[in-house]
Amino acid sequence: MMSPILTISHAEQVGDYTLLLSFSNGETRRFDFSGEMQRGICHKLRDPDYFRRFTLDPFSVDWNNEIGFAPEYLYEKGEPI
């Protein structure tokens, strides 16, 4: 049996580079993106104005259709709340 697709249903900025993420499985995790800013295009996240303009696409958090993370990655690496 396949497990349901994990998605992010709500995201809220709770720190300079930290989001509180609510997942479709009912769990909430805190994810600090500061460790992701060293890789490729993710350097754009260092700009506080750019970071705070995230949106939710049908599955995950998105920045200007340029930067996105798999919800499974954010779930696995996020801090459980």
Backbone as JSON, one array per atom type, in Angstrom:
{
  "sequence": "MMSPILTISHAEQVGDYTLLLSFSNGETRRFDFSGEMQRGICHKLRDPDYFRRFTLDPFSVDWNNEIGFAPEYLYEKGEPI",
  "N": [[0.83, -1.19, 0.0], [0.57, 2.18, -0.88], [1.95, 5.08, 0.7], [0.3, 8.11, 1.68], [0.83, 11.17, -0.15], [3.13, 13.45, 1.15], [2.6, 16.73, 2.14], [2.96, 20.3, 2.6], [0.89, 22.15, 4.57], [0.66, 24.57, 5.85], [2.67, 27.42, 6.54], [4.79, 29.4, 8.53], [6.75, 32.19, 9.31], [9.08, 32.17, 11.89], [11.46, 33.0, 12.85], [14.6, 34.59, 11.96], [15.55, 33.07, 9.71], [13.91, 30.89, 9.85], [11.22, 28.63, 9.56], [8.0, 27.63, 10.66], [6.46, 24.71, 10.02], [3.56, 23.13, 8.95], [2.44, 19.91, 8.36], [0.77, 17.63, 6.07], [0.28, 15.27, 7.38], [-0.48, 15.94, 9.87], [1.5, 16.69, 11.62], [3.86, 19.08, 13.02], [6.75, 20.92, 12.25], [9.83, 22.6, 12.92], [11.95, 24.39, 10.82], [15.15, 25.43, 10.13], [16.51, 27.39, 7.76], [19.02, 28.45, 7.42], [21.27, 26.82, 7.15], [21.03, 25.91, 4.57], [21.71, 27.87, 2.83], [24.16, 28.0, 1.62], [24.32, 26.6, -0.68], [24.27, 26.59, -4.14], [21.65, 28.25, -5.89], [20.33, 28.85, -3.58], [21.59, 30.77, -2.1], [20.27, 33.14, -2.39], [18.37, 33.18, -0.42], [19.53, 34.37, 1.75], [18.95, 37.05, 1.75], [16.91, 38.94, 3.69], [14.44, 40.12, 2.92], [13.77, 38.73, 0.58], [13.6, 36.13, 1.63], [11.37, 36.29, 3.38], [9.29, 36.46, 1.61], [8.15, 34.01, 0.89], [5.98, 31.51, -0.52], [3.25, 29.14, -0.58], [3.19, 26.37, -2.61], [1.28, 23.81, -4.32], [2.44, 21.66, -2.88], [4.68, 22.33, -1.24], [6.95, 24.72, 0.33], [7.81, 27.7, -1.39], [9.93, 29.88, -3.2], [9.47, 32.39, -5.24], [9.11, 30.75, -7.52], [11.63, 29.78, -7.95], [13.17, 28.62, -5.95], [12.75, 25.74, -4.11], [11.86, 23.15, -1.8], [11.74, 19.68, -1.24], [8.93, 18.38, 0.44], [9.3, 16.1, 1.99], [12.02, 16.17, 2.64], [12.15, 18.51, 4.21], [10.55, 17.67, 6.29], [11.96, 15.42, 7.33], [14.41, 16.6, 8.13], [13.59, 18.64, 9.73], [12.89, 20.1, 12.97], [11.04, 18.4, 15.31], [7.96, 19.51, 16.74]],
  "CA": [[0.0, 0.0, 0.0], [1.35, 3.42, -0.97], [1.6, 6.08, 1.7], [-0.18, 9.35, 1.08], [1.85, 12.16, -0.46], [3.33, 14.42, 2.22], [2.62, 18.11, 1.67], [2.95, 21.32, 3.64], [-0.41, 22.81, 4.53], [0.78, 25.91, 6.41], [4.04, 27.82, 6.89], [4.84, 30.68, 9.22], [8.1, 32.56, 9.68], [9.18, 32.31, 13.34], [12.81, 33.47, 13.15], [15.21, 35.21, 10.78], [15.56, 32.13, 8.58], [13.24, 29.69, 10.35], [9.79, 28.51, 9.32], [7.22, 26.61, 11.34], [5.8, 24.04, 8.91], [2.52, 22.15, 9.27], [2.41, 18.9, 7.3], [-0.52, 16.99, 5.82], [0.09, 14.15, 8.3], [-0.87, 16.49, 11.16], [2.66, 17.07, 12.44], [4.47, 20.4, 12.81], [8.21, 20.91, 12.44], [10.54, 23.86, 12.74], [13.09, 24.19, 9.92], [16.06, 26.56, 10.01], [17.06, 27.36, 6.41], [20.34, 29.08, 7.35], [22.23, 25.83, 6.69], [20.81, 25.63, 3.14], [22.04, 29.07, 2.06], [25.5, 27.89, 1.03], [24.25, 25.75, -1.87], [23.68, 27.07, -5.39], [20.74, 29.39, -5.91], [19.8, 29.09, -2.23], [22.23, 31.95, -1.52], [19.28, 34.23, -2.43], [17.6, 33.16, 0.83], [20.21, 35.21, 2.75], [18.3, 38.36, 1.74], [15.72, 38.81, 4.54], [13.22, 40.47, 2.18], [13.48, 37.6, -0.31], [13.2, 34.98, 2.45], [10.02, 36.44, 3.95], [8.28, 36.42, 0.55], [7.84, 32.63, 0.49], [4.58, 31.15, -0.71], [3.02, 27.7, -0.6], [2.66, 25.8, -3.85], [0.42, 22.69, -3.86], [3.14, 20.64, -2.11], [5.73, 22.75, -0.33], [7.3, 26.13, 0.39], [8.4, 28.1, -2.66], [10.38, 31.25, -3.32], [9.46, 32.98, -6.57], [9.26, 29.67, -8.5], [13.06, 29.57, -8.16], [13.74, 27.78, -4.9], [11.78, 24.92, -3.41], [12.41, 21.98, -1.11], [10.8, 18.56, -1.13], [8.37, 18.34, 1.79], [9.89, 14.97, 2.74], [13.3, 16.65, 3.15], [11.88, 19.44, 5.3], [10.0, 16.87, 7.39], [13.04, 14.61, 7.91], [15.45, 17.44, 8.72], [13.01, 19.63, 10.64], [12.83, 19.8, 14.41], [9.65, 18.14, 15.73], [7.37, 20.43, 17.74]],
  "C": [[0.88, 1.25, 0.0], [0.94, 4.37, 0.15], [1.14, 7.35, 1.0], [0.98, 10.32, 0.83], [1.92, 13.17, 0.67], [3.39, 15.81, 1.6], [2.67, 19.05, 2.87], [1.66, 22.1, 3.5], [-0.37, 24.24, 5.07], [2.25, 26.17, 6.74], [4.0, 29.21, 7.49], [6.28, 30.97, 9.59], [8.14, 32.84, 11.17], [10.56, 32.76, 13.79], [13.38, 34.07, 11.88], [15.12, 34.32, 9.55], [14.89, 30.81, 8.95], [11.75, 29.76, 10.05], [9.21, 27.41, 10.19], [6.31, 26.01, 10.27], [4.79, 23.02, 9.42], [2.38, 21.21, 8.08], [1.04, 18.23, 7.21], [-0.76, 15.77, 6.72], [-0.27, 14.62, 9.71], [0.28, 16.94, 12.04], [3.16, 18.46, 12.06], [5.95, 20.28, 13.11], [8.74, 22.32, 12.23], [11.76, 23.57, 11.87], [13.86, 25.49, 9.79], [16.77, 26.45, 8.66], [18.47, 27.94, 6.32], [21.42, 28.1, 6.87], [22.12, 25.51, 5.2], [21.35, 26.75, 2.24], [23.4, 29.04, 1.4], [25.47, 27.19, -0.32], [23.57, 26.46, -3.03], [22.81, 28.3, -5.25], [20.2, 29.74, -4.53], [20.47, 30.27, -1.55], [21.27, 33.14, -1.5], [18.48, 34.3, -1.13], [18.25, 34.01, 1.92], [19.58, 36.6, 2.84], [16.99, 38.24, 2.54], [14.41, 39.14, 3.82], [12.8, 39.34, 1.25], [12.95, 36.42, 0.51], [11.75, 35.12, 2.92], [8.93, 36.42, 2.9], [8.0, 35.0, 0.04], [6.34, 32.49, 0.28], [4.47, 29.64, -0.58], [2.51, 27.33, -1.98], [1.79, 24.6, -3.41], [1.1, 21.66, -2.95], [4.03, 21.19, -1.0], [5.89, 24.27, -0.33], [8.05, 26.49, -0.89], [8.81, 29.57, -2.59], [10.43, 31.62, -4.8], [9.6, 31.95, -7.7], [10.72, 29.39, -8.84], [13.63, 28.54, -7.19], [12.61, 27.03, -4.21], [12.47, 23.72, -2.8], [11.34, 20.91, -1.06], [10.24, 18.54, 0.29], [8.94, 17.21, 2.63], [11.22, 15.38, 3.37], [13.08, 17.57, 4.35], [11.33, 18.71, 6.52], [11.12, 16.1, 8.11], [14.05, 15.45, 8.68], [14.91, 18.47, 9.71], [12.96, 19.14, 12.07], [11.38, 19.59, 14.8], [9.19, 19.12, 16.82], [6.37, 19.67, 18.59]]
}
